[in-house]
Amino acid sequence: MNTNSDLFPIIDTNKPAEQPYAVRPFRRRVSRQVMVGSVPVGGNAPISVQTMTKTKTGDVDATVAQVERCVEAGVDIVRITINDWEAAEGIKEIVKRTTVPIVADIHFNHIFALKAIEAGVAKVRINPGNIGSKDRIKEVLTKAKERSIPIRIGVNSGSLEEDILEKHGYPTPEALFESAIRHVEIAADYGFDDIIISVKSTDVRLMIEAYRMLAERTDFPLHLGVTEAGTTRVGTIKSSVGIGTLLAEGIGDTIRVSLTDEPEKEVEVGKEILRSLGLTQRSIEIISCPTCGRLEVDLFKITDELETALKGIKKPVKIALLGCVVNGPGEASEADIGIAAGRGVGILYRKGEVVRRVKEHEIVQAVVQEVLDFQPIEE
């Protein structure tokens, strides 16, 4: 275990605190920077959130509409599959009609990669070793280099090369690392190094170790994800553990949460992972107690109604909703806006000061108005 004092400071608990404890930012791994359209990935750039559309790409209208919903949710980059000729023909129109960088997801077919590059995509997800002859590899890499389009080398534990699987016996961190580096070296043979790498797995421990290995031995920016994570509940948990662990270690430059759900839901979870670690600009954050037998109001209903009422409002506001008198006053007073509830009523706090009492049925309306009136402090 790394016991570097900068990462694990020793706190003298016997010494009185002279000022409030300040949470130290994570020390991020130093990586080279790659531009995905207008979005920088790596270096000291903010960690970006990605998703992937789930419509048939050939249905341009449906795909554009899905991208727009993801934009509203706060996505930075959107990936779209190019898996047939309809998709290859439609991607140009999709790029023209959307406002975020579009990544073309290509498997095996170098012609689709070329058409996507010509269409103006911001990045191509392809493994150079899987698109055929050396001439085909050279053609794709040359076109990408001419257009300053980066490539993401994406390795998954479920699709490792046969010889690597035979060598290692089964997917291991070493196997994922070896596969990724093999494709990096193929690109390097053609003078191409504008690369982002991912080494995803459904096994959280496996992906964590594989990314750690890449982080130690390369300076390429890393795209984090737990592949095929599952349903919204299970996938959110697995992604939060896997992606969150690595981000807390300073590893990772862009993330994608994979869920069996709408892509905008992936974006919401990804943004929440970053927010929980203090790695994104703070927007509306609702903190609510888990509730217990002391609860005297319908906090489930209040929280659901408040989330719905505040959807789409983008302000750096921390809201605390507490349902009893034990932790309520303290927690509510530490938030920008807080409610400490009692029997059928709530005490409304603003920046630690009591504002007024509100009846239970007035709580949502009162908090929404406070949010609308809230003036964040300029940093």
C-alpha positions in Angstrom: 0.0 0.0 0.0 1.2 3.5 -0.8 1.8 5.3 2.5 3.0 8.5 1.0 2.3 11.2 3.5 0.9 13.5 0.8 -1.8 10.9 0.0 -2.4 9.8 3.6 -1.8 12.8 5.9 -1.4 12.0 9.6 -3.9 14.1 11.6 -3.1 15.0 15.2 -6.5 14.5 16.8 -5.2 16.0 20.1 -4.4 19.3 18.5 -7.3 21.8 18.3 -8.3 22.6 14.7 -7.4 26.2 13.8 -9.7 26.2 10.8 -12.3 23.9 9.2 -10.7 20.8 7.6 -10.3 21.3 3.8 -10.6 18.2 1.7 -7.5 17.9 -0.4 -8.1 17.3 -4.1 -7.0 14.0 -5.6 -3.6 13.9 -7.2 -4.3 13.0 -10.8 -2.1 10.8 -12.9 -0.2 12.8 -15.5 -1.3 11.9 -19.0 -0.9 13.4 -22.4 -3.8 15.4 -23.8 -6.0 14.4 -26.7 -8.6 16.6 -28.3 -12.0 15.0 -29.1 -13.5 17.7 -31.1 -13.7 20.7 -28.7 -13.3 18.5 -25.6 -9.8 17.9 -24.2 -9.2 14.5 -22.7 -6.2 13.9 -20.5 -3.6 16.3 -19.2 -5.2 18.4 -16.5 -8.6 18.7 -18.4 -11.8 18.1 -16.5 -12.9 14.5 -16.6 -15.5 14.2 -19.3 -18.7 12.0 -19.3 -19.6 9.9 -22.3 -22.5 7.7 -23.3 -23.5 5.7 -26.4 -26.8 6.0 -28.4 -29.1 2.9 -28.4 -31.1 3.7 -31.5 -30.5 2.2 -34.9 -28.0 4.7 -36.3 -29.7 4.6 -39.7 -32.7 6.2 -38.1 -31.2 9.6 -38.1 -34.1 11.5 -36.5 -34.3 9.1 -33.5 -30.6 9.1 -33.0 -30.3 12.9 -33.1 -33.2 13.1 -30.6 -31.4 10.7 -28.3 -28.2 12.7 -28.5 -30.1 15.9 -27.7 -31.6 14.3 -24.5 -28.0 13.3 -23.5 -26.9 16.9 -24.1 -29.7 18.1 -21.8 -28.4 15.6 -19.2 -24.9 17.1 -19.4 -23.0 14.7 -21.6 -19.6 15.8 -23.0 -19.1 13.1 -25.8 -21.5 10.7 -27.5 -20.5 7.4 -29.2 -22.5 6.0 -32.0 -22.2 2.6 -33.6 -21.4 2.3 -37.4 -22.3 -1.3 -38.0 -24.0 -1.3 -41.4 -24.3 0.7 -44.5 -27.4 2.7 -43.4 -25.4 3.8 -40.3 -22.4 4.6 -42.4 -24.6 6.8 -44.7 -26.5 8.4 -41.8 -23.5 9.4 -39.6 -22.7 12.5 -41.7 -26.2 14.0 -41.1 -26.0 13.1 -37.4 -22.7 14.9 -37.0 -24.2 18.0 -38.8 -27.3 18.1 -36.6 -25.7 17.6 -33.2 -23.7 19.9 -30.9 -21.4 17.5 -29.0 -18.4 15.6 -30.3 -19.5 12.3 -31.9 -17.4 9.1 -31.7 -17.8 6.4 -34.3 -17.7 2.9 -32.9 -16.3 0.6 -35.5 -15.6 -3.2 -35.5 -13.6 -4.9 -38.2 -14.8 -2.9 -41.2 -12.2 -0.3 -42.3 -14.6 1.2 -45.0 -17.0 2.2 -42.2 -14.1 3.8 -40.4 -13.1 5.8 -43.5 -16.7 7.0 -44.1 -17.0 8.1 -40.5 -13.8 10.1 -40.7 -15.0 11.7 -43.9 -18.3 12.5 -42.1 -16.4 14.6 -39.6 -16.6 12.5 -36.4 -14.5 13.7 -33.6 -13.0 10.3 -32.7 -13.0 6.7 -33.9 -13.2 3.7 -31.6 -11.4 0.9 -33.4 -8.7 -1.6 -32.7 -6.2 -1.3 -35.5 -5.3 -5.0 -35.4 -8.9 -6.0 -36.1 -9.6 -4.3 -39.4 -7.6 -6.4 -41.8 -4.4 -6.1 -43.9 -1.6 -3.6 -43.2 -2.8 -1.6 -46.2 -6.2 -1.1 -44.6 -4.7 -0.2 -41.2 -2.4 2.3 -42.9 -5.3 3.8 -44.8 -7.5 4.4 -41.7 -4.6 5.7 -39.6 -3.4 8.0 -42.3 -6.9 9.5 -42.8 -7.4 9.9 -39.1 -4.0 11.7 -38.8 -4.8 14.0 -41.7 -8.0 15.1 -40.0 -6.4 15.2 -36.4 -9.0 12.6 -35.3 -7.9 10.5 -32.3 -8.5 6.8 -31.9 -9.7 5.0 -28.9 -8.3 1.5 -28.5 -11.0 -0.4 -26.7 -10.1 -3.8 -25.2 -12.8 -5.9 -23.5 -12.2 -9.0 -21.5 -14.9 -10.8 -23.5 -13.3 -10.3 -26.9 -9.5 -10.8 -26.3 -7.4 -12.3 -29.1 -7.2 -16.1 -29.1 -3.4 -16.2 -28.8 -3.5 -13.9 -25.8 -6.2 -16.0 -24.1 -4.2 -19.1 -24.8 -1.1 -17.6 -23.3 -2.8 -16.3 -20.1 -5.4 -19.1 -19.8 -8.3 -16.6 -19.2 -8.9 -12.9 -19.0 -6.4 -11.3 -16.6 -5.2 -7.8 -16.1 -2.0 -8.7 -17.9 -4.0 -10.1 -20.8 -6.0 -6.9 -21.1 -2.8 -4.8 -20.9 -1.0 -6.9 -23.5 -3.9 -6.6 -25.9 -4.1 -2.9 -25.6 -0.4 -2.4 -26.0 -0.4 -4.7 -29.1 -2.8 -2.3 -30.8 -0.9 0.8 -29.6 2.3 -0.7 -31.2 0.5 -1.4 -34.4 -0.6 2.3 -34.6 2.9 3.4 -33.6 4.3 1.5 -36.6 2.4 3.9 -38.8 3.4 7.0 -36.8 0.1 7.3 -35.0 0.0 8.1 -31.3 -3.1 10.3 -30.9 -4.7 7.5 -28.7 -7.0 7.0 -25.8 -7.1 3.5 -24.2 -9.8 1.5 -22.4 -9.5 -1.9 -20.9 -13.1 -2.8 -19.8 -14.5 -5.9 -18.1 -17.7 -7.0 -16.4 -15.4 -8.0 -13.5 -14.9 -4.9 -11.4 -11.7 -6.1 -9.8 -10.2 -7.2 -13.1 -10.8 -3.8 -14.8 -9.4 -1.9 -11.8 -6.1 -3.9 -11.9 -5.9 -3.6 -15.7 -6.3 0.2 -15.6 -3.8 0.4 -12.8 -1.3 -1.4 -14.9 -1.8 0.9 -17.9 -1.6 4.0 -15.6 1.8 2.9 -14.3 3.3 2.0 -17.6 1.9 4.5 -20.1 0.9 8.1 -20.3 -2.0 7.7 -22.7 -5.3 9.1 -21.5 -7.6 6.4 -20.1 -11.3 5.9 -20.8 -12.9 4.2 -17.7 -15.8 1.9 -17.7 -17.3 -1.4 -16.5 -18.6 -3.0 -19.6 -22.0 -4.6 -19.7 -22.5 -3.5 -16.1 -26.2 -4.5 -16.1 -29.5 -3.1 -15.0 -29.8 0.4 -13.7 -29.5 -0.7 -10.0 -26.7 -3.2 -10.4 -24.9 -1.3 -13.2 -24.8 1.9 -11.2 -23.3 0.1 -8.2 -20.7 -1.8 -10.2 -19.7 1.3 -12.2 -19.6 3.5 -9.1 -17.2 1.0 -7.4 -15.0 0.4 -10.4 -14.8 3.9 -11.9 -15.0 5.6 -8.5 -12.0 3.5 -7.1 -9.8 4.5 -10.0 -10.8 8.1 -10.0 -10.1 8.3 -6.3 -6.6 7.1 -7.1 -6.2 9.8 -9.7 -6.6 7.4 -12.6 -9.0 8.2 -15.5 -9.6 11.0 -18.0 -13.0 10.3 -19.4 -15.8 7.9 -18.2 -18.8 6.0 -19.6 -21.3 4.2 -17.3 -22.8 1.2 -19.2 -26.4 0.5 -18.2 -29.3 -1.4 -19.7 -31.3 1.8 -19.7 -31.6 5.1 -21.7 -28.3 6.8 -22.4 -29.2 9.9 -20.6 -29.5 7.8 -17.4 -25.9 6.7 -18.0 -24.9 10.4 -18.1 -26.8 11.2 -14.9 -25.0 8.4 -13.1 -21.6 9.4 -14.5 -22.1 13.0 -13.4 -23.1 11.8 -10.0 -19.9 9.7 -9.7 -17.8 12.8 -10.5 -19.8 15.0 -8.2 -19.5 12.6 -5.3 -15.7 12.8 -5.6 -15.6 16.6 -6.1 -14.4 16.1 -9.7 -17.0 18.2 -11.5 -18.5 21.7 -11.1 -21.2 21.4 -8.5 -24.8 21.6 -9.7 -27.9 20.9 -7.7 -27.2 18.2 -5.2 -29.9 16.7 -3.0 -28.9 15.1 0.3 -31.6 13.2 2.1 -31.6 11.0 5.1 -32.2 7.2 4.7 -35.2 7.6 7.2 -36.1 5.5 10.2 -38.9 5.1 12.7 -38.3 8.7 13.9 -39.6 10.0 10.5 -42.6 12.3 10.9 -43.1 13.4 7.2 -43.4 11.6 3.9 -39.8 12.2 2.9 -40.0 9.7 0.0 -42.7 11.7 -1.6 -41.0 15.1 -0.9 -37.7 14.0 -2.3 -39.2 12.5 -5.5 -41.3 15.6 -6.1 -38.4 17.9 -5.5 -36.1 16.0 -7.9 -38.8 16.3 -10.6 -39.4 20.0 -9.9 -35.7 20.9 -10.1 -34.9 18.8 -13.2 -33.2 21.0 -15.8 -32.2 23.7 -13.3 -28.5 24.2 -13.4 -27.2 25.9 -10.2 -24.4 25.0 -7.8 -26.8 24.4 -4.9 -26.6 21.8 -2.1 -29.9 20.9 -0.6 -30.4 18.8 2.6 -33.7 17.1 3.4 -33.7 15.6 6.9 -36.7 13.9 8.4 -36.2 14.1 12.1 -34.8 16.2 15.0 -31.6 14.1 15.7 -29.4 14.9 12.7 -31.8 17.3 10.9 -30.9 20.7 12.3 -27.1 20.2 12.0 -27.2 18.7 8.5 -29.7 21.2 7.2 -27.8 24.1 8.5 -24.6 23.0 6.7 -26.2 23.0 3.3 -27.0 26.0 1.1 -30.7 25.2 1.6 -32.0 22.8 4.2 -35.1 21.3 5.7 -35.2 19.8 9.1 -38.6 18.1 9.4 -40.7 17.4 12.5 -44.3 16.3 12.8 -46.1 17.6 9.7 -43.7 20.7 9.4 -40.2 21.6 8.4 -37.7 24.2 9.5 -36.3 25.9 6.4 -32.6 26.9 6.5 -30.7 29.2 4.2 -26.9 29.2 4.6 -27.1 27.9 8.1 -29.7 30.4 9.2 -33.3 29.5 10.1 -35.7 31.2 7.6 -39.1 30.0 8.7 -41.4 27.1 9.5 -43.3 25.5 6.5 -46.1 23.0 6.5 -45.3 19.6 5.1 -47.3 20.2 1.9 -45.4 23.5 1.3 -41.9 22.1 1.6 -41.3 21.3 -2.1 -42.6 24.7 -3.2 -40.6 26.5 -0.6 -37.3 24.8 -1.5 -37.8 25.3 -5.2 -38.3 29.0 -4.6 -35.2 29.1 -2.5 -33.3 27.5 -5.4 -34.6 30.0 -7.9 -33.6 32.9 -5.6 -30.2 31.4 -4.7 -27.2 33.4 -5.6 -24.0 31.3 -5.7 -20.8 32.9 -4.4 -18.4 33.7 -7.1 -15.1 31.9 -6.6 
